Amino acid sequence: MVITVTKLVTPNIPSPFYTEEHEAFRTQVRRFVERECTPNIEAWETALELPRELHRKAAEAGLLGIGFPEAYGGIEVPDPFYMVIAVEELARTSSGGLIASLLSHGIGSPPVMHMGTHEQKEKFLRPVLAGEKIAALAITEPGGGSDVANLRTRAVREGDHYVVNGSKTFITSGMRADYLTVAVRTGEPGLGGVSLLVIEAGTPGFTRSPLEKMGWWCSDTATLYFEDARVPVANRIGPENAGFMAIMMNFNNERIMLAAQAWASAQVCYDECLAYARDRQTFGKPLIMRQVIRHKLVDMKMQIDAVKAQLDLLCWRISKKQLPIAEVCLLKNLATSTLERVAGEAVQIFGGAGYLRGAKVERIFRETKVLSIGGGASEIMKDLASKQLGY
Ligand SMILES: Cc1cc2nc3c(=O)[nH]c(=O)nc-3n(C[C@H](O)[C@H](O)[C@H](O)COP(=O)(O)OP(=O)(O)OC[C@H]3O[C@@H](n4cnc5c(N)ncnc54)[C@H](O)[C@@H]3O)c2cc1C
């Protein structure tokens, strides 16, 4: 299916960026979230993982294929707004882990899409987009995640195989993934010696163990171990030693989506607080009657709307084939720092009820930090932005 832009929707939706097609897609995703996710999210959070069946249902709902080629079961779209909508609707569950894990192919599969051969796409992309297999991305190592160019997991070529030794950590969907796009060192030190291999579950010498986390509970996060794991050369994505650029390109998209997630989670906090403040009575009056509470709410809205304006603008620029790397870094920092402030205020407005398990604002508050760290920590975003801006 190819979705094309036709008519802008302006009367009801005060944005020049969202079309009727976007809104139809939103309705589709909202139905999926209300039917499949909302009733089950607490059970998945307790189970510390999503059921595999959910991926198949998400594929049927048109969620997993967005942005991938039709030829391999994807749904081609003209802009990133579709993914922003998907993230926004999933965020209504207040579970960032749902977004991270259900959509882990969003970071694991693009290198296959951009640099893979037809055979690799048939094997590693088509079943993932159909929700039959799970994909993940493994860059970060126990020795460090920010300094990607110095990763140490080594792959040494022996005939038709690479022999892989090393370890990866903090890998989203790492326990369940069938296909892991793994960054390995095949050449010289530094960024010129990095390649990408798809390492399959069940490869002898590849084991994994789960990690317990502050938030994102329903997202299975793992440390991966490679001990003389033999990976076919046919699983290398792109030319040898050309993996670093693919990793960097991947990061841009991931950062936009993490910013979208931060914005959407902040919006959920605001919506929850507004409803709560109207309902909750203290000293004989609803909280909303207190100026200090109203000011907290308008401060939230002011910051949330500013993030959304920049998010939409950058999505539009990306749809026009621009690559605003510095602005994407700064957006990620703006969105995640906004979420940290908004989620903190949200728990405060809820009082003790905001500290209890089961409150949406409680979960979101626990999940704020991962967005400021994952996909490039705030400090690294500032460094990269300043370099891009020529400082
Ligand atoms: C829940 C979760 C899920 C994740 N999922 C994935 C995944 O699917 N795949 C994957 O590959 N990775 C994943 N990550 C890893 C994530 O991308 C890294 O945690 C992140 O890149 C930071 O790396 P690090 O944790 O090793 O921190 P470090 O690199 O050790 O940095 C520690 C701190 O020092 C700061 N710092 C580092 N260098 C500098 C410097 N030069 N100047 C100033 N400050 C600096 C950092 O900003 C950070 O605040 C995940 C992480 C989490 C927590």
The ligand as an ORCA input file, in Angstrom:
! r2SCAN-3c Opt
* xyz 0 1
  C      16.339      0.937     28.682
  C      17.437      1.120     27.680
  C      17.289      0.609     26.403
  C      18.344      0.701     25.481
  N      18.209      0.115     24.248
  C      19.295      0.031     23.435
  C      19.261     -0.736     22.220
  O      18.210     -1.276     21.832
  N      20.387     -0.849     21.492
  C      21.560     -0.253     21.857
  O      22.537     -0.392     21.144
  N      21.625      0.495     22.991
  C      20.531      0.637     23.782
  N      20.591      1.395     24.942
  C      21.854      1.991     25.317
  C      21.901      3.521     25.229
  O      21.895      3.938     23.894
  C      23.147      3.950     26.011
  O      22.847      3.754     27.381
  C      23.557      5.376     25.746
  O      24.029      5.515     24.433
  C      24.653      5.839     26.717
  O      25.695      4.913     26.779
  P      26.208      4.378     28.213
  O      25.025      3.977     28.987
  O      27.264      3.382     27.985
  O      26.807      5.648     28.924
  P      28.349      6.261     28.807
  O      28.708      6.268     27.388
  O      29.158      5.428     29.741
  O      28.105      7.659     29.381
  C      27.789      7.904     30.758
  C      27.421      9.371     30.943
  O      28.553     10.166     30.607
  C      28.193     11.087     29.595
  N      29.322     11.220     28.680
  C      29.913     10.225     27.973
  N      30.895     10.728     27.220
  C      30.931     12.061     27.456
  C      31.712     13.132     26.965
  N      32.650     12.945     26.049
  N      31.452     14.381     27.419
  C      30.473     14.588     28.323
  N      29.709     13.618     28.820
  C      29.920     12.381     28.396
  C      26.989     10.499     28.903
  O      26.227     11.487     28.270
  C      26.276      9.846     30.058
  O      25.517     10.804     30.725
  C      19.531      1.374     25.845
  C      19.652      1.936     27.124
  C      18.634      1.818     28.028
  C      18.813      2.402     29.403
*
